[in-house]
Amino acid sequence: MRYARQEDLLMLAVKMQGSADGMCLADIEREFGVSRRTAERMRDAVSRAYPQIEEIPGDGGRKYWRFPPGALGRMVEPTLDELTAGHRAAAITRREGDITTAETLERLLTKVQAMFRADRRRMIAADLEAQLMADGVAFRPGPRENIAPGILSALREAILAGVMVSSDHRSRRTGKLSRNTRLGPIAMLFGQGRQYLLAWSEYQDDLRLFALAGFEKVALEADSYARPEDFDLQDWLSESFGIWREEPQDVEWRFHPDVAEEAAGYVFHPKQRIERLGDGSLVVRFRAGGQQEMEWYLARWGDRVEVKFFNGGER
């Protein structure tokens, strides 16, 4: 029996060319969520269609398959949907204030499109403009903070190099300027209007959030900094609703029946649990800090949502 899903076969061929070591049967099983026998049929179908495939011996008798660079020719050119997704990502990144990453993405997309034939380049340009206009991402209004690209570049370099920085930072709350503050940068958090740096503070000997717009100077130092081995960024973020850090509480939101369907379309927290009640209302439960930010967000629902904080009293 031949494996006939042409789209998967083309994607497998592309992945084989894009991998330096090639792909083994176990890789095909994992990437496409198929059985061993189906992975074998997919490999055989690709081998029949593209005889330039190479078989490479690996450790323990395992075999890998790959294509030499350029073997698939124009078959690996990006589709309109893939290019649109790239431009959409660049537009969203720019809107959220990460200008350096946005410009890098835009340069990459320009290089990709420069490899097209002239006729396809013209056609793609027109289709892209129409698709992005329909999407509205690049033009969607919304406030964001103005952060100097040099600050972002220096912090990104420090994170990648794993080194400390010395910085001048102005507190958003008090307006006080702290000079020569030594930090161990871990991650930059973008989105929702305000942008932050998560870093270890030498002065406070703890992880802290620093508003990116508050940095007036950043200089890399020679001292290395390694995040704690047991630190998981996603787990750390899940303890908060939004950005604010405070003691996590058990939270329960009950949305009235007339807004339950609308609320069901949102993921309010990565670890939320939802329950439908007999009267049609929707209950969302999770554990997090950030009570003030929750209240700001829930203002849009007015009196159509009831909120309980079990570790801090009912509200």
LINCOR-V960978 format. One record per residue. N is the residue number from 1. RES is the residue in one letter. SS is DSSP state (H for helix, E for strand, L for the rest). PSI is psi as a letter, one per 30 degrees, with the letter a starting at -180 (* if undefined). Layout:
BEGIN
N|RES|SS|PSI  N|RES|SS|PSI
END
This chain:
BEGIN
1|M|L|k  2|R|L|k  3|Y|L|k  4|A|L|g  5|R|L|j  6|Q|H|e  7|E|H|e  8|D|H|e  9|L|H|e  10|L|H|e  11|M|H|e  12|L|H|e  13|A|H|e  14|V|H|e  15|K|H|e  16|M|H|e  17|Q|H|e  18|G|H|f  19|S|L|k  20|A|L|e  21|D|L|f  22|G|L|a  23|M|E|k  24|C|L|l  25|L|H|e  26|A|H|e  27|D|H|e  28|I|H|e  29|E|H|e  30|R|H|e  31|E|H|e  32|F|H|g  33|G|L|h  34|V|L|l  35|S|L|l  36|R|H|e  37|R|H|e  38|T|H|e  39|A|H|e  40|E|H|e  41|R|H|e  42|M|H|e  43|R|H|e  44|D|H|e  45|A|H|e  46|V|H|e  47|S|H|e  48|R|H|e  49|A|H|e  50|Y|L|i  51|P|L|f  52|Q|L|g  53|I|L|k  54|E|E|k  55|E|E|k  56|I|E|k  57|P|E|k  58|G|L|a  59|D|H|k  60|G|H|g  61|G|H|g  62|R|L|k  63|K|E|k  64|Y|E|l  65|W|E|k  66|R|E|l  67|F|L|k  68|P|L|l  69|P|L|k  70|G|L|f  71|A|L|e  72|L|L|f  73|G|H|b  74|R|H|f  75|M|H|f  76|V|H|g  77|E|L|k  78|P|L|k  79|T|L|l  80|L|H|e  81|D|H|e  82|E|H|e  83|L|H|e  84|T|H|e  85|A|H|e  86|G|H|e  87|H|H|e  88|R|H|e  89|A|H|e  90|A|H|e  91|A|H|e  92|I|H|e  93|T|H|e  94|R|H|e  95|R|H|e  96|E|L|f  97|G|L|f  98|D|L|i  99|I|H|e  100|T|H|e  101|T|H|e  102|A|H|e  103|E|H|e  104|T|H|e  105|L|H|e  106|E|H|e  107|R|H|e  108|L|H|e  109|L|H|e  110|T|H|e  111|K|H|e  112|V|H|e  113|Q|H|f  114|A|H|f  115|M|L|f  116|F|L|l  117|R|L|l  118|A|H|e  119|D|H|e  120|R|H|e  121|R|H|e  122|R|H|e  123|M|H|e  124|I|H|e  125|A|H|e  126|A|H|e  127|D|H|e  128|L|H|e  129|E|H|e  130|A|H|e  131|Q|H|e  132|L|H|e  133|M|H|e  134|A|H|e  135|D|H|e  136|G|L|g  137|V|H|e  138|A|H|f  139|F|H|g  140|R|L|k  141|P|L|l  142|G|L|k  143|P|L|k  144|R|L|l  145|E|L|k  146|N|L|j  147|I|L|k  148|A|L|k  149|P|H|e  150|G|H|e  151|I|H|e  152|L|H|e  153|S|H|e  154|A|H|e  155|L|H|e  156|R|H|e  157|E|H|e  158|A|H|e  159|I|H|e  160|L|H|e  161|A|H|f  162|G|L|h  163|V|E|l  164|M|E|l  165|V|E|l  166|S|E|k  167|S|E|l  168|D|E|k  169|H|E|k  170|R|E|k  171|S|L|k  172|R|L|e  173|R|L|e  174|T|L|f  175|G|L|g  176|K|L|k  177|L|E|k  178|S|E|k  179|R|E|k  180|N|E|h  181|T|E|k  182|R|E|k  183|L|E|l  184|G|E|j  185|P|E|k  186|I|E|e  187|A|E|k  188|M|E|k  189|L|E|j  190|F|L|l  191|G|L|l  192|Q|L|h  193|G|L|e  194|R|L|k  195|Q|L|k  196|Y|E|l  197|L|E|k  198|L|E|k  199|A|E|l  200|W|E|k  201|S|E|k  202|E|L|e  203|Y|L|e  204|Q|L|f  205|D|L|h  206|D|E|l  207|L|E|k  208|R|E|l  209|L|E|k  210|F|E|k  211|A|E|k  212|L|H|e  213|A|H|f  214|G|H|f  215|F|E|k  216|E|E|f  217|K|E|k  218|V|E|k  219|A|E|k  220|L|E|k  221|E|E|l  222|A|E|f  223|D|E|k  224|S|E|l  225|Y|L|k  226|A|L|k  227|R|L|l  228|P|L|k  229|E|L|e  230|D|L|g  231|F|L|k  232|D|L|j  233|L|H|e  234|Q|H|e  235|D|H|e  236|W|H|e  237|L|H|e  238|S|H|f  239|E|L|f  240|S|E|l  241|F|L|j  242|G|L|b  243|I|L|e  244|W|L|k  245|R|L|k  246|E|L|l  247|E|L|k  248|P|L|k  249|Q|E|l  250|D|E|k  251|V|E|k  252|E|E|k  253|W|E|k  254|R|E|j  255|F|E|k  256|H|L|l  257|P|H|e  258|D|H|f  259|V|H|g  260|A|H|e  261|E|H|e  262|E|H|e  263|A|H|e  264|A|H|f  265|G|L|g  266|Y|L|k  267|V|L|j  268|F|L|f  269|H|L|k  270|P|L|f  271|K|L|g  272|Q|L|l  273|R|E|k  274|I|E|l  275|E|E|k  276|R|E|k  277|L|L|l  278|G|L|f  279|D|L|g  280|G|L|f  281|S|L|l  282|L|E|k  283|V|E|k  284|V|E|k  285|R|E|k  286|F|E|l  287|R|E|k  288|A|E|l  289|G|E|a  290|G|L|h  291|Q|H|e  292|Q|H|e  293|E|H|e  294|M|H|e  295|E|H|e  296|W|H|e  297|Y|H|e  298|L|H|f  299|A|H|f  300|R|H|f  301|W|H|f  302|G|H|b  303|D|H|g  304|R|H|g  305|V|E|k  306|E|E|k  307|V|E|k  308|K|E|k  309|F|E|j  310|F|L|f  311|N|L|f  312|G|L|g  313|G|E|l  314|E|E|k  315|R|L|*
END
